[in-house]
Amino acid sequence: MKKVCNMVHGSHLYGLNTERSDMDYKGVFMPAVDDLILGTASHEVRHSTGAEHAKNTSDDVDTVYYSLQKFIKMACDGETIAIDMLHCNDKNLLETSPVWKEIVENRHRFYTKNMKAFLGYCRKQAAKYGVRGSRLKAMEDVLEYLKSELAMHGDQTPELRMNSTPRIELTLKMIANEHSKYVKVVDSFYKGEKKVERKVVEVCEAKYDFTTSVQYVVTALQKKFDSYGHRAQQAKNNEGIDWKAMSHALRAGLQLKEIYETGDLKYPLKDREFLLKVKNGELDFTTVVSPALEDVIDEVERLAAASTLPDAVDRKFWDDFVVRIYKENSNL
């Protein structure tokens, strides 16, 4: 195979390596034309010094090479590994070539408004703990209040409106936040000449009309609360957090934010000190880490919507690029 590039990747590239970090190398190669024609070409070559089912130590080395064709597809799809590789700095670039230099010079062509793989990675990591840890607390507060109402009044308070008293409304105002509040809903049908407007209780995006029974809401919220699972509840208590995974999610979000704000990405990362603290579990999850991840996801979505970048990658440009490179290097 013909090497296109080889580089240091992972925590050493980001500037997030610790004494426990293993070495991670990534590269790109051009499969032989004969193998491509015969359909026997490999598009990914891996090697690891670590045991197959064991966690790597600082002495282990992981190496992965992607075919030129696969790498271009990964970059077009906005995959984090490919975007990382495109921005490798000189210190960590071990081998290069004219082909790699041309790809890097055109890396802006991979930027779009819809780099969903990057943002999807952030959401996926955050969702493991129930993105917006404050949701769990909001549900818990509303559940405690409604259960106490049931215990005190039983069947005398069958509906959320509490027999038209303002008690529940006043209490919810005391614990109100972005996840538990009163909202007005305008129905889609007309009653006479006017639209029908209803006041509902909204808890974590679920809406309950004032005529809904308290017991029904308690049952529904309890089911939703339990669905967050043990891990999410641990996160609320700052326990059982996969800090490395959270640092990866924050890193990906901050990288994408930098691309949207500056049109480029530089290593080592400018936020590495904060990310190292997250990685080492030195910050509180509920009050610092989870809100930071929520904020970066919201900010990236805002920046993407306002961006002048194209909606999608010009795949024809990159298809033509691969064909041309093979013609120039293979006497086709």
Backbone hydrogen bonds in HBPLUS format (Angstrom, degrees):
<---DONOR---> <-ACCEPTOR-->    atom                        ^
c    i                          cat <-CA-CA->   ^        H-A-AA   ^      H-
h    n   atom  resd res      DA  || num        DHA   H-A  angle D-A-AA Bond
n    s   type  num  typ     dist DA aas  dist angle  dist       angle   num
A0002-LYS N   A0030-MET O   3.38 MM  28  5.12 175.3  2.38 136.9 137.3     1
A0030-MET N   A0002-LYS O   2.75 MM  28  5.12 153.3  1.82 144.4 153.6     2
A0004-VAL N   A0028-VAL O   2.73 MM  24  5.18 165.8  1.75 149.9 145.4     3
A0005-CYS N   A0028-VAL O   3.32 MM  23  5.35 152.6  2.40 138.5 137.1     4
A0028-VAL N   A0005-CYS O   3.15 MM  23  5.35 150.0  2.25 127.7 133.3     5
A0006-ASN N   A0095-GLU O   3.03 MM  89  4.86 148.0  2.13 132.9 128.5     6
A0094-LEU N   A0006-ASN O   2.89 MM  88  5.50 132.4  2.12 136.7 150.1     7
A0095-GLU N   A0006-ASN O   3.03 MM  89  4.86 157.3  2.08 141.9 139.3     8
A0007-MET N   A0026-LYS O   2.83 MM  19  5.51 149.5  1.92 160.7 170.9     9
A0026-LYS N   A0007-MET O   3.00 MM  19  5.51 155.4  2.06 147.0 154.9    10
A0008-VAL N   A0092-ASN O   2.83 MM  84  5.04 161.2  1.87 147.9 154.3    11
A0009-HIS N   A0024-ASP O   2.65 MM  15  5.20 167.6  1.66 158.1 153.5    12
A0013-LEU N   A0010-GLY O   2.96 MM   3  5.45 130.7  2.21 111.9 124.7    13
A0014-TYR N   A0010-GLY O   3.06 MM   4  6.38 159.6  2.10 153.5 160.0    14
A0015-GLY N   A0011-SER O   2.97 MM   4  5.88 130.8  2.21 138.5 149.9    15
A0016-LEU N   A0011-SER O   2.77 MM   5  4.66 149.0  1.86 146.8 149.0    16
A0269-LEU N   A0014-TYR O   3.01 MM 255  5.54 156.1  2.07 133.9 137.9    17
A0021-SER N   A0018-THR O   3.10 MM   3  5.29 163.1  2.13 109.7 115.0    18
A0023-MET N   A0060-ASP O   3.17 MM  37  6.47 162.6  2.20 164.3 160.3    19
A0062-ASP N   A0023-MET O   2.92 MM  39  6.30 163.4  1.95 154.8 159.1    20
A0025-TYR N   A0062-ASP O   2.74 MM  37  6.09 163.5  1.77 160.5 166.5    21
A0064-VAL N   A0025-TYR O   3.02 MM  39  6.38 151.1  2.11 141.1 149.0    22
A0027-GLY N   A0064-VAL O   2.92 MM  37  6.34 133.4  2.14 150.1 154.8    23
A0066-TYR N   A0027-GLY O   2.87 MM  39  6.24 160.9  1.90 143.1 143.8    24
A0029-PHE N   A0066-TYR O   2.88 MM  37  6.18 150.0  1.97 146.2 151.9    25
A0068-LEU N   A0029-PHE O   2.74 MM  39  5.69 125.2  2.04 162.9 165.4    26
A0036-LEU N   A0032-ALA O   3.05 MM   4  6.42 152.4  2.13 149.3 157.8    27
A0037-ILE N   A0033-VAL O   2.88 MM   4  6.16 160.2  1.91 157.7 162.5    28
A0038-LEU N   A0034-ASP O   2.95 MM   4  6.13 157.6  2.00 147.6 153.9    29
A0039-GLY N   A0035-ASP O   2.90 MM   4  5.81 116.0  2.32 134.3 148.9    30
A0040-THR N   A0035-ASP O   2.86 MM   5  4.89 139.1  2.03 144.5 149.1    31
A0039-GLY N   A0036-LEU O   3.30 MM   3  5.09 144.8  2.43  91.8 101.8    32
A0067-SER N   A0043-HIS O   3.06 MM  24  4.62 162.6  2.09 121.1 118.9    33
A0045-VAL N   A0065-TYR O   2.86 MM  20  5.08 161.3  1.90 148.1 154.2    34
A0065-TYR N   A0045-VAL O   2.82 MM  20  5.08 160.6  1.86 149.0 155.8    35
A0047-HIS N   A0063-THR O   2.88 MM  16  5.19 144.8  2.00 155.8 158.3    36
A0063-THR N   A0047-HIS O   2.79 MM  16  5.19 159.5  1.84 164.4 168.4    37
A0049-THR N   A0061-VAL O   3.05 MM  12  5.52 152.2  2.13 145.3 154.0    38
A0054-ALA N   A0051-ALA O   3.36 MM   3  5.24 172.1  2.37 107.5 108.7    39
A0060-ASP N   A0057-THR O   3.09 MM   3  5.45 163.3  2.12 112.1 117.4    40
A0071-PHE N   A0067-SER O   2.85 MM   4  6.06 165.9  1.87 160.2 164.4    41
A0072-ILE N   A0068-LEU O   3.02 MM   4  6.16 165.5  2.04 150.7 154.0    42
A0073-LYS N   A0069-GLN O   3.18 MM   4  6.40 157.4  2.23 142.7 148.8    43
A0074-MET N   A0070-LYS O   2.87 MM   4  6.13 160.3  1.91 152.9 158.4    44
A0075-ALA N   A0071-PHE O   2.88 MM   4  6.15 160.9  1.92 154.7 159.6    45
A0076-CYS N   A0072-ILE O   2.88 MM   4  6.08 156.7  1.93 147.3 154.1    46
A0077-ASP N   A0073-LYS O   2.92 MM   4  6.12 144.4  2.04 145.9 155.7    47
A0079-GLU N   A0074-MET O   2.99 MM   5  5.41 168.6  2.00 157.4 154.2    48
A0078-GLY N   A0075-ALA O   3.00 MM   3  4.96 152.8  2.07  99.7 108.2    49
A0083-ILE N   A0079-GLU O   3.08 MM   4  6.36 165.9  2.10 158.9 163.4    50
A0084-ASP N   A0080-THR O   2.87 MM   4  6.00 160.1  1.91 152.1 157.7    51
A0085-MET N   A0081-ILE O   3.00 MM   4  6.26 161.4  2.04 149.1 153.8    52
A0086-LEU N   A0082-ALA O   3.00 MM   4  6.27 154.2  2.07 150.4 156.9    53
A0087-HIS N   A0084-ASP O   3.05 MM   3  5.47 147.6  2.16 108.8 118.3    54
A0088-CYS N   A0085-MET O   3.20 MM   3  5.26 167.8  2.21 114.0 113.1    55
A0092-ASN N   A0089-ASN O   3.16 MM   3  5.70 134.2  2.38 110.5 120.7    56
A0093-LEU N   A0090-ASP O   3.36 MM   3  5.12 149.5  2.46  94.5 103.1    57
A0101-LYS N   A0097-SER O   2.98 MM   4  6.24 163.5  2.00 157.0 161.9    58
A0102-GLU N   A0098-PRO O   3.04 MM   4  6.19 150.8  2.13 142.6 149.4    59
A0103-ILE N   A0099-VAL O   3.07 MM   4  6.39 153.9  2.14 146.7 154.0    60
A0104-VAL N   A0100-TRP O   2.93 MM   4  6.20 167.0  1.94 157.8 160.5    61
A0105-GLU N   A0101-LYS O   2.96 MM   4  6.12 153.8  2.03 143.0 150.4    62
A0106-ASN N   A0103-ILE O   3.03 MM   3  5.24 138.2  2.21 100.8 112.9    63
A0107-ARG N   A0104-VAL O   3.14 MM   3  4.93 164.9  2.17 109.5 108.5    64
A0109-ARG N   A0106-ASN O   2.95 MM   3  5.71 159.7  1.99 121.3 127.4    65
A0110-PHE N   A0107-ARG O   2.93 MM   3  5.61 166.9  1.95 120.8 124.9    66
A0111-TYR N   A0108-HIS O   3.11 MM   3  5.37 160.7  2.15 107.8 113.9    67
A0113-LYS N   A0310-PRO O   2.92 MM 197  6.14 154.6  1.99 154.6 160.7    68
A0119-LEU N   A0115-MET O   3.44 MM   4  6.81 165.9  2.46 150.0 152.3    69
A0120-GLY N   A0116-LYS O   2.60 MM   4  5.50 152.3  1.67 147.0 156.5    70
A0121-TYR N   A0117-ALA O   3.03 MM   4  6.06 144.9  2.15 135.6 143.4    71
A0122-CYS N   A0118-PHE O   3.29 MM   4  6.73 152.1  2.38 143.1 149.8    72
A0123-ARG N   A0119-LEU O   3.02 MM   4  6.35 166.5  2.04 154.6 157.3    73
A0124-LYS N   A0120-GLY O   2.87 MM   4  5.99 157.2  1.92 146.8 153.6    74
A0125-GLN N   A0121-TYR O   3.11 MM   4  6.30 163.9  2.13 150.7 153.5    75
A0126-ALA N   A0122-CYS O   2.99 MM   4  6.19 164.6  2.01 152.4 157.3    76
A0127-ALA N   A0123-ARG O   2.77 MM   4  5.85 154.2  1.83 150.6 157.7    77
A0128-LYS N   A0125-GLN O   3.29 MM   3  5.59 146.8  2.41 102.4 111.2    78
A0129-TYR N   A0126-ALA O   3.04 MM   3  5.86 159.5  2.08 121.1 126.4    79
A0130-GLY N   A0127-ALA O   3.09 MM   3  4.67 166.1  2.11  99.1 103.4    80
A0135-ARG N   A0132-ARG O   2.76 MM   3  5.63 166.1  1.78 127.6 132.1    81
A0136-LEU N   A0133-GLY O   3.17 MM   3  5.70 129.2  2.44 110.3 119.7    82
A0138-ALA N   A0134-SER O   2.93 MM   4  6.14 157.3  1.98 149.3 155.7    83
A0139-MET N   A0135-ARG O   2.92 MM   4  6.20 167.3  1.94 160.7 162.5    84
A0140-GLU N   A0136-LEU O   2.97 MM   4  6.11 158.9  2.01 145.4 152.0    85
A0141-ASP N   A0137-LYS O   2.94 MM   4  6.14 158.2  1.99 150.7 155.4    86
A0142-VAL N   A0138-ALA O   3.11 MM   4  6.36 166.6  2.13 153.4 156.3    87
A0143-LEU N   A0139-MET O   2.84 MM   4  5.97 163.1  1.87 153.5 159.0    88
A0144-GLU N   A0140-GLU O   2.97 MM   4  6.12 161.7  2.00 148.6 153.2    89
A0145-TYR N   A0141-ASP O   3.12 MM   4  6.35 158.1  2.17 145.3 151.0    90
A0146-LEU N   A0142-VAL O   2.94 MM   4  6.16 172.3  1.95 158.5 160.2    91
A0147-LYS N   A0143-LEU O   2.87 MM   4  5.95 160.3  1.91 152.7 158.5    92
A0148-SER N   A0144-GLU O   3.03 MM   4  6.14 148.8  2.13 139.0 147.3    93
A0149-GLU N   A0145-TYR O   3.00 MM   4  6.34 148.4  2.11 147.5 156.4    94
A0150-LEU N   A0146-LEU O   2.99 MM   4  6.28 156.3  2.05 146.9 153.0    95
A0151-ALA N   A0147-LYS O   2.92 MM   4  6.14 157.4  1.97 145.9 152.2    96
A0152-MET N   A0148-SER O   3.00 MM   4  6.18 149.2  2.10 142.3 149.9    97
A0153-HIS N   A0149-GLU O   2.84 MM   4  5.85 166.0  1.86 154.3 158.4    98
A0154-GLY N   A0150-LEU O   2.76 MM   4  4.54 140.8  1.92 120.1 130.8    99
A0156-GLN N   A0153-HIS O   2.96 MM   3  5.36 154.0  2.03 141.5 138.1   100
A0157-THR N   A0154-GLY O   3.20 MM   3  6.04 171.4  2.21 122.6 125.3   101
A0214-VAL N   A0158-PRO O   2.92 MM  56  5.73 138.6  2.09 119.4 131.1   102
A0162-MET N   A0159-GLU O   2.97 MM   3  5.51 162.7  2.00 116.4 122.1   103
A0160-LEU N   A0212-THR O   3.02 MM  52  6.02 138.5  2.20 158.7 168.0   104
A0161-ARG N   A0210-PHE O   3.23 MM  49  5.01 141.6  2.39 143.9 133.6   105
A0164-SER N   A0161-ARG O   3.02 MM   3  5.12 115.4  2.46  99.2 115.2   106
A0165-THR N   A0162-MET O   3.07 MM   3  5.57 160.5  2.11 114.0 120.2   107
A0170-LEU N   A0166-PRO O   2.92 MM   4  6.10 165.4  1.94 163.4 166.8   108
A0171-THR N   A0167-ARG O   3.05 MM   4  6.27 159.4  2.09 150.2 156.1   109
A0172-LEU N   A0168-ILE O   2.87 MM   4  6.03 162.7  1.90 151.1 155.8   110
A0173-LYS N   A0169-GLU O   3.01 MM   4  6.19 146.0  2.13 143.7 152.9   111
A0174-MET N   A0170-LEU O   3.28 MM   4  6.57 139.6  2.46 137.1 146.7   112
A0174-MET N   A0171-THR O   3.01 MM   3  5.17 127.4  2.30  97.8 111.7   113
A0175-ILE N   A0171-THR O   3.27 MM   4  6.70 140.8  2.43 143.1 153.3   114
A0176-ALA N   A0172-LEU O   2.72 MM   4  5.46 101.3  2.35 139.0 157.5   115
A0177-ASN N   A0180-SER O   3.18 MM   3  5.47 149.2  2.28 133.6 142.9   116
A0204-CYS N   A0179-HIS O   2.60 MM  25  4.70 161.9  1.63 145.6 152.4   117
A0181-LYS N   A0202-GLU O   2.94 MM  21  5.42 156.4  2.00 151.1 158.9   118
A0202-GLU N   A0181-LYS O   2.84 MM  21  5.42 176.5  1.84 173.7 172.4   119
A0183-VAL N   A0200-VAL O   3.05 MM  17  5.58 165.6  2.07 155.9 160.4   120
A0200-VAL N   A0183-VAL O   2.87 MM  17  5.58 172.3  1.88 169.8 172.5   121
A0185-VAL N   A0198-ARG O   2.73 MM  13  5.19 166.7  1.74 159.5 163.9   122
A0198-ARG N   A0185-VAL O   2.78 MM  13  5.19 168.3  1.79 155.4 158.8   123
A0187-ASP N   A0196-VAL O   2.80 MM   9  5.43 160.0  1.84 169.3 170.9   124
A0191-LYS N   A0194-LYS O   2.88 MM   3  5.59 173.4  1.88 167.3 166.1   125
A0194-LYS N   A0191-LYS O   3.34 MM   3  5.59 154.6  2.41 127.9 123.4   126
A0201-VAL N   A0208-TYR O   2.93 MM   7  5.20 165.8  1.95 153.6 150.3   127
A0208-TYR N   A0201-VAL O   2.80 MM   7  5.20 156.9  1.85 151.1 159.2   128
A0203-VAL N   A0206-ALA O   2.87 MM   3  5.31 160.9  1.91 157.1 158.1   129
A0206-ALA N   A0203-VAL O   3.05 MM   3  5.31 161.3  2.09 117.6 119.2   130
A0212-THR N   A0209-ASP O   2.94 MM   3  5.39 163.8  1.97 115.6 120.7   131
A0217-VAL N   A0213-SER O   3.16 MM   4  6.53 160.3  2.20 150.6 155.1   132
A0218-VAL N   A0214-VAL O   2.89 MM   4  6.15 162.5  1.92 155.1 160.2   133
A0219-THR N   A0215-GLN O   2.95 MM   4  6.13 163.0  1.98 148.3 152.7   134
A0220-ALA N   A0216-TYR O   2.90 MM   4  6.12 163.0  1.93 151.8 156.6   135
A0221-LEU N   A0217-VAL O   2.82 MM   4  5.92 168.1  1.83 154.9 158.4   136
A0222-GLN N   A0218-VAL O   2.86 MM   4  5.88 154.5  1.93 145.8 153.5   137
A0223-LYS N   A0219-THR O   3.07 MM   4  6.22 156.0  2.13 143.2 149.2   138
A0224-LYS N   A0220-ALA O   3.09 MM   4  6.35 156.2  2.15 144.4 150.8   139
A0225-PHE N   A0221-LEU O   2.72 MM   4  5.90 158.7  1.76 150.3 157.0   140
A0226-ASP N   A0222-GLN O   2.86 MM   4  6.03 162.3  1.89 149.6 153.8   141
A0227-SER N   A0223-LYS O   3.05 MM   4  6.18 137.3  2.23 136.0 147.4   142
A0227-SER N   A0224-LYS O   3.15 MM   3  5.05 124.5  2.47  90.8 105.4   143
A0228-TYR N   A0225-PHE O   3.26 MM   3  5.74 153.6  2.33 107.6 114.7   144
A0229-GLY N   A0226-ASP O   2.98 MM   3  5.62 153.2  2.06 113.5 121.4   145
A0233-GLN N   A0229-GLY O   3.25 MM   4  6.58 158.6  2.29 149.5 155.6   146
A0234-GLN N   A0230-HIS O   2.89 MM   4  6.13 150.1  1.98 148.5 157.4   147
A0235-ALA N   A0231-ARG O   2.91 MM   4  6.20 149.7  2.00 143.1 151.7   148
A0236-LYS N   A0232-ALA O   3.03 MM   4  6.39 146.9  2.14 143.2 151.4   149
A0237-ASN N   A0233-GLN O   3.27 MM   4  6.58 139.8  2.44 136.3 146.1   150
A0237-ASN N   A0234-GLN O   2.94 MM   3  5.07 126.3  2.23  97.8 112.5   151
A0239-GLU N   A0234-GLN O   2.75 MM   5  4.78 169.9  1.76 135.6 136.7   152
A0238-ASN N   A0235-ALA O   2.95 MM   3  4.73 161.1  1.98 102.9 107.1   153
A0246-MET N   A0242-ASP O   3.04 MM   4  6.39 156.0  2.10 152.1 159.7   154
A0247-SER N   A0243-TRP O   2.89 MM   4  6.10 153.1  1.96 146.3 153.4   155
A0248-HIS N   A0244-LYS O   2.99 MM   4  6.27 149.7  2.08 144.8 153.1   156
A0249-ALA N   A0245-ALA O   3.00 MM   4  6.30 155.9  2.06 147.1 153.2   157
A0250-LEU N   A0246-MET O   2.96 MM   4  6.20 167.2  1.98 152.7 155.6   158
A0251-ARG N   A0247-SER O   2.85 MM   4  5.90 156.9  1.90 142.9 150.3   159
A0252-ALA N   A0248-HIS O   2.93 MM   4  6.15 166.0  1.95 151.9 154.6   160
A0253-GLY N   A0249-ALA O   3.07 MM   4  6.31 161.3  2.10 148.3 153.5   161
A0254-LEU N   A0250-LEU O   2.88 MM   4  6.07 162.0  1.91 155.4 160.1   162
A0255-GLN N   A0251-ARG O   2.82 MM   4  6.02 152.6  1.90 153.5 161.6   163
A0256-LEU N   A0252-ALA O   3.05 MM   4  6.25 162.8  2.08 148.0 152.0   164
A0257-LYS N   A0253-GLY O   2.95 MM   4  6.15 153.5  2.02 143.6 151.7   165
A0258-GLU N   A0254-LEU O   2.97 MM   4  6.17 153.8  2.04 142.8 149.0   166
A0259-ILE N   A0255-GLN O   3.03 MM   4  6.37 153.7  2.10 148.5 155.6   167
A0260-TYR N   A0256-LEU O   3.01 MM   4  6.30 163.5  2.04 153.3 156.8   168
A0261-GLU N   A0257-LYS O   2.92 MM   4  6.09 148.3  2.03 146.1 155.4   169
A0262-THR N   A0258-GLU O   2.81 MM   4  5.74 161.2  1.85 150.9 155.3   170
A0263-GLY N   A0259-ILE O   2.72 MM   4  4.69 140.5  1.88 127.5 136.7   171
A0272-ARG N   A0269-LEU O   3.28 MM   3  5.29 153.3  2.36 113.0 111.7   172
A0275-LEU N   A0271-ASP O   3.02 MM   4  6.24 166.9  2.04 158.0 162.3   173
A0276-LEU N   A0272-ARG O   2.80 MM   4  5.87 150.2  1.89 146.1 153.4   174
A0277-LYS N   A0273-GLU O   3.20 MM   4  6.43 151.5  2.29 140.3 147.1   175
A0278-VAL N   A0274-PHE O   3.07 MM   4  6.45 151.5  2.15 146.7 154.8   176
A0279-LYS N   A0275-LEU O   2.84 MM   4  6.06 165.7  1.86 150.6 154.6   177
A0280-ASN N   A0276-LEU O   2.90 MM   4  6.05 147.5  2.00 145.2 153.3   178
A0282-GLU N   A0277-LYS O   2.86 MM   5  5.13 168.0  1.87 161.4 158.8   179
A0281-GLY N   A0278-VAL O   2.98 MM   3  5.11 160.8  2.02 108.8 114.2   180
A0288-VAL N   A0284-ASP O   3.08 MM   4  5.43 140.5  2.25 129.8 139.0   181
A0289-VAL N   A0284-ASP O   3.02 MM   5  6.34 164.2  2.05 148.8 153.9   182
A0290-SER N   A0285-PHE O   2.73 MM   5  5.57 172.9  1.73 154.8 157.0   183
A0292-ALA N   A0288-VAL O   3.02 MM   4  6.04 148.7  2.12 140.0 149.4   184
A0293-LEU N   A0289-VAL O   2.97 MM   4  6.26 155.1  2.04 153.6 159.9   185
A0294-GLU N   A0290-SER O   2.94 MM   4  6.19 162.3  1.97 154.7 159.9   186
A0295-ASP N   A0291-PRO O   2.83 MM   4  5.99 160.1  1.87 149.1 154.5   187
A0296-VAL N   A0292-ALA O   3.00 MM   4  6.21 158.1  2.05 145.7 151.1   188
A0297-ILE N   A0293-LEU O   3.03 MM   4  6.18 158.8  2.07 150.1 155.5   189
A0298-ASP N   A0294-GLU O   2.99 MM   4  6.22 165.8  2.01 151.4 155.4   190
A0299-GLU N   A0295-ASP O   2.83 MM   4  5.99 158.7  1.87 149.1 155.6   191
A0300-VAL N   A0296-VAL O   2.90 MM   4  5.96 159.4  1.94 144.6 150.0   192
A0301-GLU N   A0297-ILE O   3.04 MM   4  6.24 160.1  2.08 148.6 154.0   193
A0302-ARG N   A0298-ASP O   3.03 MM   4  6.28 152.5  2.10 144.6 152.2   194
A0303-LEU N   A0299-GLU O   2.86 MM   4  6.11 164.4  1.88 153.7 157.8   195
A0304-ALA N   A0300-VAL O   2.82 MM   4  5.94 158.7  1.86 150.6 156.6   196
A0305-ALA N   A0301-GLU O   3.09 MM   4  6.21 158.6  2.14 142.0 147.2   197
A0306-ALA N   A0302-ARG O   3.11 MM   4  6.35 147.3  2.22 144.5 153.2   198
A0307-SER N   A0303-LEU O   2.94 MM   4  5.91 114.1  2.39 138.6 154.6   199
A0307-SER N   A0304-ALA O   3.21 MM   3  5.05 149.6  2.31  96.3 105.3   200
A0315-ARG N   A0313-VAL O   2.96 MM   2  5.59 115.6  2.39 111.3  94.3   201
A0317-PHE N   A0314-ASP O   3.19 MM   3  5.63 126.9  2.49 105.9 117.5   202
A0319-ASP N   A0315-ARG O   2.81 MM   4  6.09 152.3  1.88 154.5 163.6   203
A0320-ASP N   A0316-LYS O   2.87 MM   4  5.98 167.9  1.89 152.8 155.9   204
A0321-PHE N   A0317-PHE O   2.96 MM   4  6.14 143.1  2.10 135.6 146.7   205
A0322-VAL N   A0318-TRP O   3.03 MM   4  6.25 161.5  2.06 147.0 149.3   206
A0323-VAL N   A0319-ASP O   3.09 MM   4  6.37 168.1  2.11 153.3 156.4   207
A0324-ARG N   A0320-ASP O   2.90 MM   4  6.04 162.9  1.93 148.5 153.7   208
A0325-ILE N   A0321-PHE O   2.92 MM   4  6.12 161.9  1.95 153.5 158.4   209
A0326-TYR N   A0322-VAL O   3.06 MM   4  6.28 157.8  2.11 149.8 155.2   210
A0327-LYS N   A0323-VAL O   2.99 MM   4  6.23 155.1  2.05 148.4 155.8   211
A0328-GLU N   A0324-ARG O   2.92 MM   4  6.14 156.8  1.98 152.5 158.5   212
A0329-ASN N   A0325-ILE O   3.04 MM   4  6.12 134.7  2.26 138.2 149.7   213
A0330-SER N   A0326-TYR O   2.81 MM   4  5.52 122.2  2.15 145.1 154.7   214
